[in-house]
Amino acid sequence: MKNINIIKTLFVSAFMLVGVYGCEKNFLELDPPYTQDAENYFNTEADYQQALIGAYDLLQASFLNVWIGEIASDNSIAGGESVTDTKGLHEIDEMQHGGENNELRSIFRWYYAGVARTNFILEAQDNLDFTSKASVMAQAKFLRGYYYFQLVKFFGDVPLVIDERLGPEGASSKDRSPASEVYAQIEQDLQDAANGLDWIVAEKGRVTKGAALSLLGKVYLYQDKFTDAASTLDQVISSGNYSLVSNYSELFTVAGENGSESVFEIEYSGLEGGGYGCLICLEGNAAPGFHGIRQYTGPVYGDGNSYNLPTQALYDAFAANDLRRDASILDIDAFIAAQANPADITYAVGGGGHTGYYNNKYIKRQGEIGLPDNDLTSPVNYRVIRYADVLLMAAEAHNRNGNDGAALTYLNEVRGRVNMPNINSGGTQLTEDIWNERRLELSGEGHRFFDLVRTGKAATFIEGFQENKHELFPLPQAEIDLAGGNWDQNPSY
Amino acid sequence: MKFKLITLLIFVFSGTIAFSQSTKLSGTVKDETGITMPGVNVKIAGTTVGTTTDMDGKFSFTADVNETSMLNFSFIGFETKEVLIAGRTTFDVVLTTKMESLNEVVVVGYGTSTKKEFTGASGKVMGDKVEKLNIPRMDQALQGQMSGVNISTNSGSPGGSSSIRIRGLSTFGDNDPLILVDGIVYDSEGLNSLNPSDIESINVLKDATAGIYGVRAANGVILIETKKGSLNSKPSLSLDYYYGIQQPSNKLGLLNAKEYAVIKNEMFANGGDNVPFANTELGNGTDWQDAVFENAPMQSVNLNLTGGSKNTRYSIGTSFYTQDGIVGGDKANFTRYNARVNLATDLDDRFTLNSVFLYTHEERAALPENGIGSVLYNTINAFPNVPVKANGTYSYMEEVSDIINPIAQMENIYNDALVDKVVGKEELVFKINDNFTLTNRGSYNYALVDNKVFSPLVWFGAGKAQNSAINANLDPTLVDIGDSTFIERGASVYEARSTYVDLQYEGFLNYEQKFNTHHSVKATLGTSVFRRRGQQLSGTAYNIPNNSEEYADISANLAPGGFLNNTGSFEFEERLLSTFLRAEYNYKFKYMFSTILRRDGSSKFGPNSRYGYFPTFSGAWVLSEEDFYDFAPINFAKLRASFGISGNDQIANFANRALLNGEGVYVFNDVITNGVAIGRSANPDLKWESTQQFNIGVDANVYNIVDVTINYFIKNTSDLLFQPDVSGIIGSYGPGGFPPVINAGDVTNRGFELELGYSTDPKKDFVFNTNFNLTTLKNEVVSTPDGVDFLPGVTFGVGGNVATRFEEGFPIGYFVGLETDGVFQSQEEIDQATVKQEGAKPGDLIYVDQNGDGVISFNDNQDKVMLGSPIPSLTLGSVLNGTYKGFDLSMNLYAALGQEIVRNYERQQPYANQLDYVINRWTGAGTSTEVPAQTTGSTRNTEFSDYYVENGSFLRIRNVQLGYTLPKDFTQRFKVQSMRFYVSGNNLYTFTRYLGYDPDIGANGGPLSAGVDYGFYPQARTFMAGINLKF
């Protein structure tokens, strides 16, 4: 009797436990109610579109690589209030930068944030089929290609994170991938993007097939793959969708945004305020305000922080009759002298350096001023790839392939727009001419340092540049540490 | 060995082997003094056959007996006695009282133990000791009653909460212990609902043996049992009533109007400004404290019916409690109605049904407390030269934007919360046989919380942040709703209704068996399923008619078009699924060993750490049971040790997951377009904070009259939740992005606990007993993760320096700032000083250059040092009771020593009133070396420094009570069993050097705000008179 009871009880208890544990897994699997989180997202087309907007957001980090691309080169100095104001830029200016550099760390963090946001979408690409799927995935791949291109330009070998999200421990399991592998991934992404994108898009700000092909052409050029570069860029040129804007000096105004010359442009708005505490949170372009004339009161321009000041060398590189000189560089004293009441116009010189020149492409202008604090909220878009750049890249690719005829056509199209005489050189002289033309056409747009590095000219032009060292920026030391200390620092740092 | 096995077999089968015959057994049971004992359990040993004695102590029953059968007599509080039947049929038995303290029942979770055999460290307080204090909250009543449990008051307002810290602080997160009322989870925030008069006992599991509750046990476990009846007892009705008057126990020394005018003039002159008072002869002016504080009543009625029939025990209670505030009167009222039914029925001789039902309705009105804008903050800083009212309207203090007239403020606050709470369980206990008991129970905790805040249009003077009207005529603000269309924004009402439902099922099997008389084994195996769900719906409506509370309901909304109204909601759910096993072995009550293993699965944690295993080991050796032990003065001595791992699951729900609350915004077609992005990154490995605790202790009894308990513990908590820098490649640093929450960081608590209990013979005319307890505590943050130097806590003053931190090598929430070294007496002294202190003027505080670089660094951390800690290093509690014939006198003392308090209720603003210590300010060389010169000019004296940190040590007389019980033979003439009158005083006097209202300060805003006084609502001093009647 006793034993039967025990058996009964144990049986009942066991049943109870089995009952409870049978549904245990489901019992503890809870989703946050009425909240979308990363795990239960991507159920509708709109979800993908929303996440894609989040992935575009990091494009707006571009103001910083524009600064560094200029300041690191012979085109400009860091400027600013003092030499300790944004110290990282001054160190880069002096070629004294090392593993502790806030600006380089921001580049690293922001572009990986961009990569992570594209991976978030691409990780879920098989969740759902929907009408705009091809376009969404193509845009996401374009963005990932763009973000990795920035990373590989700055740091060389970087860890490749593809179609996955990393947990906090995930970083230490990632080694740096050789730059060649990173480039291969970028090429793949951009080819996929070009296949899925249209030449013409309804919504201003969306990337296009032209943007993908132009960026792909640039990526080939950075690897000296001249045949691929030429054929890819020729597709853009022969598409007939782009043409040079006749008036060079209007290219960089708000009115000139998304014009016929615009291949890839990053969009900004002046309609949202912001603070210095989170530059990456801005919807405005921080560059024009930072480039602005310090404590300036006067016509045409607005006051700013005197960053990224063009050098005398750059000014002198232009022919006196090259109208691109004054469109690219503001000679402040000459400008003031030419105004109606020069005595009423004042400005201050920052302790971070003064050259007498300001970046006249991206600068705070009256009529293009955003909400307070308007040093941070410029609505001026950043022109990442202009058709002129495409023509010059194509010229370079053809020239290096031995097709000087095509090269000259493209080069002289660019020169002709600003009424500069045709060039008729060939061979390596033509190569030099094209490179020089790139400097003149594209100064102040963040290309110079990387052009000098990829063409092997950096040591010639940049004071303090050490070969086999400064071609790459150092990995932020903190990032090496946080990833478990497994990554080697770039050579000589 | 072989022999033992055979004996064992014989023992097990003896019942079936032996030859038996039916016999009638009867007799009488008496206690040592010869009084007959009703309700004694009498049975044939090893069986369930038996009965209980009747009202005259007699018993009689028939059973099958043989020559080895024994009669077993047992009764609570008495030594169990076994008598060999050996052919006899009548038995007169005398039971002797147990050594009370050692046989005290210890509730250990899913079972009970006794103090004698328990291998862990626990504390116990009987309900009567809690009830006697007449404190409406159980936790406050627990202060000073046992070692290792530190209670500090978060607010002295009626219905205000306390911080319960068992053996220190383990985290900068949630340090609240798990509180179970009859096995039902009861949040510490919800303790207001629990009537202390319903409590029979409070057991606190302090060490690793709390690990039976696994992932919720790291902060300790408090097990509360409600009152129960007993079998075969007549119904007993008790009625308790008291009435009390509360008054402020302390007033701050503030400047009167004349002192104020003189000092303000001096401040303005020192600052190079025009002096504000042409005439300083303003007399005493307004004493704002007198205007704000009032004597406030409180009263309580408590009715309890308890008893039992042959099969059923019951205890039924109801109570009413109401208390006004010494600040705000009925605007700070707390009222509570309780009803309780506790029923236990033996359905048959195997099944018992235990049923508990607790109902509470509570209403609480609250004023802003403990911060800038609180009533007391305004009271302390209000200008003494300004009257409360002038020409029939409340006066303004327009010179300062954030100090308003506290009387006008109280008049315009309507903040009410209503709680209805139903808590209960149904428990079926199946006694399978003598060895196995199966318990199944379902429990629930349902709370409905209604909040209503009415915000009338109000004007406190020009420029006040609290104004809701735009002028003294109470005209409403106009709000632009687009296209230059404006609408009025009038009085508003916010209402919220929240429901919280806990459901729990628990089933466990208890096993108990004795082998070969000396080996006893106990085991518990069980499972627990818990689900908590919370929901809230809230809304705000505007333009309430007549600016009157009378119409304060969302339905009375008159705002056009619903432009202003808004709504909100939330919902959450948590689940816990657990299994647990406890095995105990005891040899001759000499050696005991116990082990616990609990497995918890929780919906709070990531899929990779959803399940945790929490083991505990403990053992004890009763030295005094050894044959060689012959030290007579100590008649009982036990050594204990325990070690175990437990968890703290009080972390945010879904912190392991990545929520889409980042910023994903881009510009398309020139329009700012919102998308989504991950905010905080995911951490699928996220898990509980984990605590390893080691305890070693001694229980002893000296001369049978003094109980001694000593414990030493080391408690290491690891895996604290942090958000340190992570590798950029995870992608956390986009706009609105944050690193994932990770487990890192360690905290350690070490302490020593001593409890002494002494009692004279309770049967004499004069009885005296006392309890004394002492706790030392050393709290230290052992490590923070890479990339986190410290976590900043609260700031000092308005927008001032961070004053508290969580930092490696220091106690949690320690105070950090500059050290002072007197006051500069002259410019010469400043010029000659070896340390450069920027901006120093004669009369300024001298700061200490900690890093020796010759400069005081105000903008970084180089010269900051620890200025104190909010955690007392030593706490002492004592209860003294004496009775002589009908009279009883008791006293309750509590002391906390070694902690500091930040004086953070002074508004550092030119016109704000000040504490009167500034009368002794520096006014020229040699006038003061402590209090700096007062100035409105720029000064570094308002930097957070030790000048604002005070010694917070105190000793408090918490309760003194004198009672008289009328003689029984007199009261029984009126059918009254007992009648007692008493007078009582709570919080009578506090010995302290602290300048503020009350040094017993908890942590209103988390552990890193502990010990920071923002104008804390002090505990009242209360005088009470009451009556206890028993029918």
Interface residues (C-beta under 8 A of the other chain):
Chain A: K2 N5 I6 T9 V12 S13 M16 L17 V20 E24 F27 L28 E29 L30 P32 P33 Y34 T35 Q36 D37 A38 E39 Y41 D47 Q49 Q50 A51 L52 I53 G54 A55 Y56 D57 L58 L59 Q60 R105 F108 R109 W110 Y112 A113 G114 V115 A116 R117 N119 F120 P159 V161 R165 L166 G167 P168 E169 G170 A171 S172 K174 E203 K204 G205 R206 E267 Y268 S269 L271 E272 C278 I280 C281 E283 P476 A478 E479 D481 L482 A483
Chain B: F430 I432 N433 F436 L438 G507 L509 L525 T527 V529 E571 F572 E573 E574 R575 L577 T579 G601 S602 S603 R610 N653 F654 R657 A658 L659 L660 G662 E663 G664 V665 Y666 V667 F668 N669 D670 V671 I672 T673 N674 G675 V676 A677 I678 S681 A682 N683 P684 D685 D725 V726 S727 G728 I729 I730 G731 S732 Y733 G734 P735 G736 G737 P739 P740 I742 D786 G787
